[in-house]
Amino acid sequence: MKSEEIRKMSVEEMQGKISDMREELMKLRFQQVTGQLTDTSHLRSLRRDIARMETIFNERSRATVQEGEA
């Protein structure tokens, strides 16, 4: 997922998507431990997507806090 796509999302959509992605990551980790996962690169890309979404989410929350102070 590209950062441009994430920036177009609303805060609620981002929170929902982050929780869905964390769930998927947990399932993939279980598959990896049991030896059922064949494409391990998906784990890495999913972790990076989660980090990207959380970074943009935190940027937005900081911006709203700064607007409130001004």
C-alpha positions, 0 to 999 in steps of 0.5 A: 500500500502506498503512502498516497493511498493511506493519506486519502483515508479517514482516521476511522478507515485507517484504524480499521485497516491497521487492526485488520492488518495486525490480525492478518499478521498474527495469522501469518505468524502462526502459519510460519511457526507451523510450517504452512507459510510458503511466501515469507516475504508477505510478512515483511511487506505487511509489517512495513505497511502497518508501520507506514499507516501508523506513522501517517496516523501519528502525523495526523494526530500530532497535527491536530494537537498542534492546531488545538494549541494554536 
